[in-house]
């Protein structure tokens, strides 16, 4: 574009020069005419001036021709320059078109790749979303089942509260729990439920331990009302009253168990008071240690489900040891019979070993005879009578008798 501007500027300067030359020529013509008119009479005298003017006109004509040539040259150069610029502009435009087409192709490819990645990402996102929704549905189903279980459990808790609120049903609940623990810890026949003693009292469970210590009673009727009142108490006076009631109820229950279930010569020297709740057991040992020590002095031992299981396992070991002592004679007799049976078994194994040895010897001799018979049958099959003639003469039967 700068070259095109320079060409246009040069053309304008050439035109201006041509105009100036034309104006100068016209001025010279006017001066010439005036000079001719003014010096008509002195023509002869101004002949040298006329010659100079003629030379000047020729010079002007030559200048005009040179300027015209320069103008034509500049116009040709300008046309060539314009053509060159147009050619270069065409090349530049073609190059720009090629680059634009290449950029458009790259952009289309990039857009296609981006669209493909976007589709894959959307597909993966939809798949993950579907998986997440499936897992969410499964978890919601689990939560629904858990909610149903919680609802059922709340109903069971209410039923348990109803059971524990009634003294008779609470006693039955304690007896059922005690029976479940005793039946798991002790063998059948080693305990009796609702056993009647000689004094007419009925024990919840009587474990038949050998002497000593003798049969021991387990009671499961614990007074729960004072414990509930203690936990419901809010003010200081209510708590103090509930504590007194709790201590009085515990002492009364311990005294009743000691009087009813500890019978000299019939039962053991102690009894067990079963608490169906670990919380009640912990409360007694945490805040009523004096009453617990009074129970130890009265030989009434307080047990919870966990400690009752441990105590019953100890009783099971005692029962097992007692039965082992009772069966010691029978065990010694059975051991004697087992020893004699083992001796007879050893003798019979020895006899069987001798029989096997004799059978192996007989089998070896049979194999030798079979090998000999096989070799002889092979020689007969091959007509090897020369080998047969090598046998002793006493074994050959003559075909003809010799004449005397």
C-alpha positions as CSV (number, residue, x, y, z in Angstrom):
1,X,0.0,0.0,0.0
2,X,2.9,2.4,0.7
3,X,4.4,1.7,-2.8
4,X,1.0,2.4,-4.4
5,X,0.8,5.8,-2.6
6,X,4.3,6.7,-3.7
7,X,3.4,5.9,-7.3
8,X,0.3,8.1,-7.2
9,X,2.4,10.9,-5.6
10,X,5.0,10.7,-8.4
11,X,2.2,10.8,-11.0
12,X,0.8,14.0,-9.5
13,X,4.3,15.6,-9.4
14,X,4.8,14.7,-13.1
15,X,1.4,16.3,-14.0
16,X,2.3,19.4,-12.1
17,X,5.6,19.7,-13.9
18,X,3.8,19.3,-17.3
19,X,1.3,22.0,-16.3
20,X,4.2,24.3,-15.2
21,X,5.9,23.6,-18.5
22,X,2.8,24.3,-20.5
23,X,2.2,27.6,-18.6
24,X,5.8,28.6,-19.1
25,X,5.4,27.8,-22.8
26,X,2.2,29.9,-23.0
27,X,3.9,32.8,-21.2
28,X,6.8,32.6,-23.6
29,X,4.4,32.6,-26.6
30,X,2.7,35.8,-25.2
31,X,6.0,37.5,-24.6
32,X,7.0,36.5,-28.1
33,X,3.9,37.9,-29.6
34,X,4.3,41.1,-27.7
35,X,7.9,41.3,-28.6
36,X,7.0,40.8,-32.2
37,X,4.4,43.5,-32.1
38,X,6.6,45.9,-30.2
39,X,9.6,45.3,-32.2
40,X,8.2,44.9,-35.7
41,X,10.2,47.6,-36.9
42,X,13.2,46.4,-35.2
43,X,13.0,42.9,-36.5
44,X,16.2,43.0,-38.2
45,X,17.9,44.5,-35.3
46,X,16.5,41.7,-33.0
47,X,17.4,38.9,-35.2
48,X,19.8,37.4,-32.6
49,X,17.0,37.6,-30.0
50,X,14.7,35.7,-32.3
51,X,17.2,33.0,-32.8
52,X,17.6,32.7,-29.0
53,X,13.8,32.6,-28.7
54,X,13.7,29.9,-31.3
55,X,16.4,27.9,-29.5
56,X,14.5,28.5,-26.3
57,X,11.3,27.2,-27.9
58,X,13.2,24.1,-29.1
59,X,14.5,23.6,-25.6
60,X,11.0,23.9,-24.3
61,X,9.8,21.4,-26.8
62,X,12.6,19.0,-25.9
63,X,11.7,19.6,-22.2
64,X,8.1,18.8,-22.9
65,X,9.2,15.6,-24.8
66,X,11.4,14.6,-21.9
67,X,8.7,15.3,-19.4
68,X,6.3,13.3,-21.5
69,X,8.7,10.4,-21.6
70,X,9.2,10.6,-17.9
71,X,5.4,10.7,-17.4
72,X,5.0,7.6,-19.7
73,X,7.8,5.8,-17.8
74,X,6.2,6.7,-14.5
75,X,2.8,5.5,-15.7
76,X,4.3,2.2,-17.0
77,X,6.1,1.8,-13.7
78,X,3.0,2.6,-11.8
79,X,1.0,0.1,-13.8
80,X,3.7,-2.6,-13.2
81,X,3.8,-1.7,-9.6
82,X,0.0,-1.9,-9.4
83,X,0.1,-5.3,-11.1
84,X,2.8,-6.4,-8.7
85,X,0.9,-5.2,-5.7
86,X,-2.3,-6.8,-7.0
87,X,-0.4,-10.1,-7.6
88,X,1.1,-9.9,-4.1
89,X,-2.3,-9.0,-2.7
90,X,-3.7,-12.1,-4.5
91,X,-1.0,-14.3,-3.0
92,X,-1.6,-12.8,0.4
93,X,-5.4,-13.3,0.1
94,X,-4.8,-16.9,-1.1
95,X,-2.5,-17.5,1.8
96,X,-5.0,-16.0,4.2
97,X,-7.8,-18.1,2.6
98,X,-5.7,-21.2,3.0
99,X,-5.0,-20.4,6.6
100,X,-8.6,-19.6,7.3
101,X,-9.6,-22.9,5.7
102,X,-7.0,-24.7,7.8
103,X,-8.2,-22.9,11.0
104,X,-11.8,-23.8,10.1
105,X,-10.8,-27.4,9.6
106,X,-8.9,-27.5,12.9
107,X,-11.8,-25.8,14.7
108,X,-14.2,-28.3,13.2
109,X,-12.0,-31.2,14.3
110,X,-11.6,-29.7,17.7
111,X,-15.4,-29.2,17.9
112,X,-16.0,-32.8,16.9
113,X,-13.5,-34.1,19.5
114,X,-14.9,-31.8,22.1
115,X,-18.4,-33.0,21.2
116,X,-17.3,-36.6,21.4
117,X,-15.6,-36.0,24.8
118,X,-18.7,-34.2,25.9
119,X,-20.9,-37.0,24.9
120,X,-18.6,-39.5,26.6
121,X,-18.6,-37.4,29.7
122,X,-22.4,-37.0,29.6
123,X,-22.7,-40.8,29.1
124,X,-20.4,-41.5,32.0
125,X,-22.2,-38.9,34.1
126,X,-25.5,-40.4,33.3
127,X,-24.2,-43.9,34.0
128,X,-22.7,-42.7,37.4
129,X,-25.9,-40.8,38.1
130,X,-27.9,-44.0,37.4
131,X,-25.6,-46.0,39.6
132,X,-25.8,-43.4,42.3
133,X,-29.6,-43.4,42.0
134,X,-29.6,-47.2,42.2
135,X,-27.4,-47.1,45.3
136,X,-29.6,-44.4,46.8
137,X,-32.7,-46.5,46.2
138,X,-31.0,-49.5,47.9
139,X,-29.9,-47.3,50.8
140,X,-33.4,-45.9,51.0
141,X,-34.8,-49.4,51.0
142,X,-32.3,-50.3,53.8
143,X,-33.4,-47.2,55.7
144,X,-37.0,-48.2,55.3
145,X,-36.3,-51.6,56.6
146,X,-34.3,-50.1,59.5
147,X,-37.3,-47.8,60.1
148,X,-39.6,-50.8,60.2
149,X,-37.2,-52.5,62.6
150,X,-37.1,-49.4,64.8
151,X,-40.9,-49.2,64.7
152,X,-41.1,-52.9,65.7
153,X,-38.4,-52.4,68.3
154,X,-40.2,-49.4,69.8
155,X,-43.3,-51.6,70.0
156,X,-41.3,-54.3,71.7
157,X,-39.9,-51.7,74.1
158,X,-43.4,-50.6,74.9
159,X,-44.4,-54.2,75.4
160,X,-41.3,-54.6,77.6
161,X,-42.4,-51.6,79.6
162,X,-45.8,-53.0,79.9
163,X,-44.3,-56.3,81.1
164,X,-42.0,-54.6,83.6
165,X,-44.8,-52.4,84.9
166,X,-46.8,-55.4,86.1
167,X,-45.3,-57.2,89.1
168,X,-46.5,-60.7,88.0
169,X,-45.4,-60.3,84.3
170,X,-42.1,-58.8,85.5
171,X,-41.5,-61.9,87.6
172,X,-42.4,-64.1,84.7
173,X,-40.0,-62.2,82.5
174,X,-37.2,-62.6,85.0
175,X,-37.9,-66.4,85.3
176,X,-37.8,-66.7,81.5
177,X,-34.5,-64.9,81.2
178,X,-33.1,-67.0,84.1
179,X,-34.3,-70.2,82.5
180,X,-32.6,-69.2,79.2
181,X,-29.3,-68.6,81.0
182,X,-29.5,-71.7,83.1
183,X,-30.4,-74.0,80.2
184,X,-27.5,-72.7,78.2
185,X,-24.9,-73.0,81.0
186,X,-25.9,-76.3,82.8
187,X,-26.7,-79.7,81.4
188,X,-30.3,-81.0,81.5
189,X,-31.2,-82.8,84.7
190,X,-28.8,-80.7,86.8
191,X,-31.5,-78.1,87.8
192,X,-35.2,-77.9,88.5
193,X,-37.5,-74.9,87.8
194,X,-40.2,-74.0,90.3
195,X,-38.9,-76.6,92.8
196,X,-40.8,-77.0,96.0
197,X,-38.7,-77.2,99.2
198,X,-39.5,-79.0,102.5
199,X,-40.8,-75.8,104.0
200,X,-43.4,-75.5,101.3
201,X,-41.7,-72.5,99.5
202,X,-41.3,-72.7,95.8
203,X,-37.9,-71.7,94.4
204,X,-37.6,-70.2,90.9
205,X,-34.6,-72.5,90.1
206,X,-32.8,-75.1,92.2
207,X,-29.4,-76.2,91.0
208,X,-28.5,-79.8,92.2
209,X,-24.9,-79.4,93.3
210,X,-23.2,-82.2,95.2
211,X,-22.4,-81.9,99.0
212,X,-20.7,-79.7,99.7
213,X,-22.0,-77.1,99.0
214,X,-25.4,-78.8,98.2
215,X,-28.4,-77.7,96.1
216,X,-28.5,-73.9,95.7
217,X,-31.6,-71.7,95.0
218,X,-31.7,-68.9,92.4
219,X,-34.5,-66.3,92.9
220,X,-35.5,-64.0,90.1
221,X,-38.3,-61.9,91.7
222,X,-36.5,-58.5,92.2
223,X,-38.6,-55.5,93.3
224,X,-38.2,-53.0,90.4
225,X,-40.6,-50.3,91.7
226,X,-38.1,-48.6,94.1
227,X,-35.5,-48.5,91.3
228,X,-38.0,-46.9,88.9
229,X,-39.0,-44.4,91.6
230,X,-35.4,-43.6,92.2
231,X,-34.9,-42.7,88.5
232,X,-38.1,-40.7,88.3
233,X,-37.2,-38.6,91.3
234,X,-36.3,-35.0,90.5
235,X,-36.0,-33.0,93.7
236,X,-33.5,-33.7,96.4
237,X,-36.2,-34.8,98.9
238,X,-37.7,-37.2,96.3
239,X,-34.3,-38.7,95.6
240,X,-33.6,-39.2,99.3
241,X,-37.0,-40.8,99.9
242,X,-36.5,-43.1,96.9
243,X,-33.0,-44.1,98.2
244,X,-34.5,-45.1,101.5
245,X,-37.3,-47.0,99.8
246,X,-34.7,-48.8,97.6
247,X,-32.6,-49.8,100.6
248,X,-35.6,-51.0,102.6
249,X,-36.9,-53.1,99.6
250,X,-33.4,-54.6,99.1
251,X,-33.0,-55.5,102.7
252,X,-36.5,-57.0,102.8
253,X,-35.9,-59.1,99.7
254,X,-32.5,-60.3,100.9
255,X,-34.0,-61.3,104.3
256,X,-36.9,-63.1,102.5
257,X,-34.5,-65.1,100.3
258,X,-32.3,-66.0,103.3
259,X,-35.3,-67.2,105.3
260,X,-37.1,-69.1,102.6
261,X,-34.4,-70.7,100.5
262,X,-31.5,-71.4,102.9
263,X,-32.5,-74.6,104.7
264,X,-29.9,-76.4,106.8
265,X,-29.3,-79.9,105.6
266,X,-31.4,-79.5,102.5
267,X,-29.9,-76.6,100.5
268,X,-26.6,-74.9,100.3
269,X,-25.5,-72.3,102.9
270,X,-26.2,-69.5,100.4
271,X,-28.6,-68.4,97.7
272,X,-28.5,-66.3,94.5
273,X,-30.6,-63.2,93.9
274,X,-30.9,-62.8,90.1
275,X,-31.3,-59.3,88.6
276,X,-32.5,-59.4,85.0
277,X,-30.9,-56.0,84.2
278,X,-27.2,-55.0,84.1
279,X,-28.2,-51.4,84.8
280,X,-29.9,-52.3,88.1
281,X,-26.8,-54.5,89.0
282,X,-24.5,-51.5,88.3
283,X,-26.7,-49.1,90.3
284,X,-26.6,-51.4,93.4
285,X,-22.8,-51.9,93.3
286,X,-22.3,-48.2,92.6
287,X,-24.6,-46.5,95.1
288,X,-25.8,-49.3,97.5
289,X,-22.6,-51.1,98.4
290,X,-23.6,-51.3,102.1
291,X,-26.7,-53.2,101.2
292,X,-24.7,-55.5,98.9
293,X,-22.3,-56.2,101.8
294,X,-25.3,-57.0,104.0
295,X,-26.4,-59.5,101.3
296,X,-22.9,-61.1,101.5
297,X,-23.2,-61.3,105.3
298,X,-26.7,-63.0,104.9
299,X,-25.1,-65.3,102.2
300,X,-27.3,-64.0,99.5
301,X,-25.2,-63.2,96.5
302,X,-26.5,-60.7,93.9
303,X,-25.9,-61.7,90.3
304,X,-26.7,-60.1,86.9
305,X,-27.1,-62.0,83.6
306,X,-23.4,-61.8,83.0
307,X,-22.2,-62.7,86.4
308,X,-24.9,-65.4,86.7
309,X,-23.5,-67.0,83.5
310,X,-20.0,-67.0,85.0
311,X,-21.3,-68.5,88.3
312,X,-23.3,-71.2,86.5
313,X,-20.2,-72.1,84.5
314,X,-18.3,-72.6,87.8
315,X,-21.2,-74.8,89.0
316,X,-21.0,-76.8,85.7
317,X,-17.3,-77.5,86.4
318,X,-18.3,-78.6,90.0
319,X,-21.0,-80.9,88.5
320,X,-18.6,-82.3,86.0
321,X,-16.0,-83.0,88.7
322,X,-18.6,-84.7,90.9
323,X,-19.7,-86.9,88.1
324,X,-16.1,-87.8,87.3
325,X,-15.7,-88.9,90.9
326,X,-18.9,-90.9,90.9
327,X,-17.9,-92.6,87.7
328,X,-14.2,-93.2,88.7
329,X,-14.8,-96.9,89.4
330,X,-16.7,-97.5,86.2
331,X,-14.0,-95.6,84.3
332,X,-11.2,-97.9,85.9
333,X,-13.2,-101.0,85.0
334,X,-13.7,-99.8,81.4
335,X,-10.0,-99.0,81.2
336,X,-9.2,-102.6,82.3
337,X,-11.5,-104.0,79.7
338,X,-10.0,-101.7,77.1
339,X,-6.5,-102.9,78.1
340,X,-7.4,-106.6,77.7
341,X,-9.1,-105.8,74.3
342,X,-5.9,-104.1,73.2
343,X,-3.8,-107.2,74.2
344,X,-6.2,-109.5,72.2
345,X,-6.0,-107.2,69.3
346,X,-2.2,-107.3,69.4
347,X,-2.2,-111.2,69.5
348,X,-4.6,-111.3,66.5
349,X,-2.6,-108.8,64.6
350,X,0.5,-111.1,65.1
351,X,-1.4,-114.1,64.0
352,X,-2.6,-112.2,60.9
353,X,1.0,-111.1,60.2
354,X,2.2,-114.8,60.4
355,X,-0.6,-115.8,58.0
356,X,0.4,-113.1,55.6
357,X,4.0,-114.2,55.8
358,X,3.1,-117.9,55.0
359,X,0.8,-116.7,52.2
360,X,3.6,-114.6,50.7
361,X,6.0,-117.6,50.8
362,X,3.4,-119.8,49.1
363,X,2.8,-117.2,46.5
364,X,6.5,-117.0,45.8
365,X,6.8,-120.8,45.3
366,X,3.7,-120.8,43.1
367,X,5.3,-118.1,41.0
368,X,8.5,-120.2,40.6
369,X,6.5,-123.3,39.5
370,X,4.5,-121.2,37.1
371,X,7.7,-119.8,35.5
372,X,9.1,-123.3,35.1
373,X,5.9,-124.6,33.5
374,X,5.8,-121.6,31.2
375,X,9.4,-122.2,30.0
376,X,8.6,-125.9,29.4
377,X,5.4,-125.0,27.5
378,X,7.4,-122.6,25.4
379,X,10.0,-125.3,24.5
380,X,7.2,-127.7,23.6
381,X,5.6,-125.1,21.4
382,X,9.0,-124.5,19.6
383,X,9.7,-128.3,19.3
384,X,12.9,-128.0,21.3
385,X,13.1,-131.7,22.1
386,X,16.8,-131.6,22.5
387,X,16.3,-129.6,25.6
388,X,13.7,-132.0,26.8
389,X,16.2,-134.9,26.2
390,X,18.5,-133.4,28.7
391,X,16.2,-134.4,31.5
392,X,17.1,-137.5,33.6
393,X,16.2,-140.9,31.8
394,X,13.9,-141.8,34.6
395,X,11.5,-139.1,33.6
396,X,11.4,-140.3,29.8
397,X,8.7,-142.9,29.0
398,X,10.0,-145.4,26.4
399,X,7.8,-145.9,23.3
400,X,8.8,-149.5,22.6
401,X,10.1,-152.2,24.8
402,X,13.5,-153.9,23.9
403,X,13.4,-157.6,23.0
404,X,15.7,-159.9,24.9
